[in-house]
Amino acid sequence: MPRQTLDREIHHLQDEVLLLGSMVEQALLNTIDALKRRDLVASRRVYNEDDLINEKRYAIENRVLILFATQQPIAHDLRLLAAILEVITELERMGDYAKGIAKINLLIGQDDTAIPIREISRMGDLAVGMLHRALSAFIAEDVSMAYRIPREDDQVDELYNQVYRKMVAAMIADPDIIDHANYMMWVVHNIERTADRVTNICERTIFIATGELLEIDGSDDEWDDGEEA
Amino acid sequence: MNIVRPQTLRFIPSDSEVTKIQTQASIRIGEKADGLELKALPIKMAAEELSVFYGKFQALRDISLDVPEKKITALIGPSGCGKSTLLRSFNRMNDLVQGSRIEGQVLLNGKNIYDPDVDVVDIRQQIGMVFQRPNPFPMSVFDNVAYGPRLYGIRKRSFLEEIVECSLRQAAVWDDVEGKLDQSGLELSGGQQQRLCIARAIAVEPAVILMDEPASALDPISTLKIEELMETLKEDYTIVIVTHNMQQAARVSDFTAFLMIDENRAGTLVEYGATDQIFTNPKTEQTEAYVTGRFG
């Protein structure tokens, strides 16, 4: 069976993408958990460990480019490897969102103003769940799953809007908490963007399976987010 | 008019910030890719300041090249750059060319194969060769593979049978020829013939296999089969391959040496490194031009 080398390399890269994905999932869960527990040490750890995510992303990118140069991937192989380049960029950016949330926890420091942690936790669980299944669909090239997952983004957006309204009301009631409320807006913004980027991963899954480059409706325009019809 | 920009609206990071950004996770393409570093590997063969002459003509000039053990090393370069000459000098095939002589050394396990006390037949047992055109002997498949072992004195039929089957299996051609061992080797397809020749080469248990364009006379699928075979052979053997097909060198080899002719038309070594690096980030302009197809 010819091309065993390329097949082996591709399987290895798929494993590496899953590994990078799980690093990002863990970073997101840890950063929200640290915010919930107001654990600054844990947030510092998430902040620092973003470097590991970046390194892993570069290592995968390097490997893909070497395969382009040395193995001349064609057709499905080519689409898959090109999609991996896109997906690792999305994952790395999600890692930055986790890092951003960690930074906010560090900025809040000892300030004990209330945090809308119920919504934040729920949003985090939803986003990480979407991400996890999107990566499974990516590896399995499951097109119908790739179409289904982005619809779940509505729940994340709804929670985002709830926090938004809560924070605006709080700011009006007490202008002293404007900074704090702003930080909270950034936290939910980061989670909301994470869920949006899951859609991009799903789009790449469809691309691998069908060759079609398309945008799944609705959720990727940053400036549409949070707007209610 | 001077425009005063408030600090907070500065979107361009300062130099110190740029430095900080750059010192975070970084990797240079092609390097560290699979951790292959020539210096860290055991060296099976080496050319040391090797020059080869055909009469007055100098075909190779001052080549120094380490061939790591149980890896695939590819020699690439434009026609006439001396890559085949270099390969042939690795098992003294050039001795057969009238008027040829060498300067410098070719080492196998640290011993110069051109030393006067070295037996050429012994060298060719340790360093096998596979040629461009499949060249089975006009005899049965079995006798093709048993030829070398018989030459080295093995007579016992059961032992020969064992060697033949083992070699054919290693060369990934057993399934094609099982039950046809008495058939002439010349009746096989081109790709099968070439794998038969590889089986013949490994039947005498060489340490090194030299391959001179082993797939250039084959169809694409047979070519890929030979390439996959090389990948499994390198578990046991050190392989040096000459190929015109740059993509093939990229696909199969761990290390790549790029040769070019100098102003006196002698072949010189331009660049030698991990294949991943040579094909993604070559260090010299000539290598870049050659691997991107802009010259040669």
Contacts between the chains, C-beta under 8 A, distances in Angstrom:
chain1	res1	chain2	res2	distance
A	1	B	228	7.4
A	2	B	221	6.2
A	2	B	224	3.3
A	2	B	225	5.6
A	2	B	227	7.4
A	2	B	228	5.7
A	3	B	224	6.1
A	3	B	228	7.4
A	4	B	228	5.3
A	4	B	231	7.0
A	5	B	227	7.7
A	5	B	228	7.0
A	5	B	231	5.7
A	5	B	251	7.0
A	5	B	252	8.0
A	51	B	24	6.0
A	51	B	25	5.2
A	52	B	25	7.9
A	54	B	24	6.5
A	54	B	25	4.0
A	55	B	25	4.1
A	55	B	27	7.3
A	58	B	25	6.0
A	58	B	26	7.0
A	58	B	27	4.5
A	59	B	27	6.4
A	62	B	27	5.6
A	62	B	29	5.6
A	62	B	30	7.4
A	62	B	32	7.7
A	62	B	33	5.9
A	63	B	33	6.6
A	65	B	29	5.9
A	65	B	280	5.9
A	66	B	29	7.6
A	66	B	30	6.5
A	66	B	33	5.4
A	66	B	276	4.7
A	66	B	279	7.5
A	66	B	280	5.7
A	69	B	250	6.4
A	69	B	276	7.7
A	69	B	279	4.2
A	69	B	280	4.8
A	70	B	250	3.9
A	70	B	251	6.0
A	70	B	275	6.3
A	70	B	276	6.6
A	70	B	279	5.3
A	71	B	250	7.4
A	71	B	251	5.8
A	72	B	247	5.5
A	72	B	250	7.6
A	72	B	251	7.4
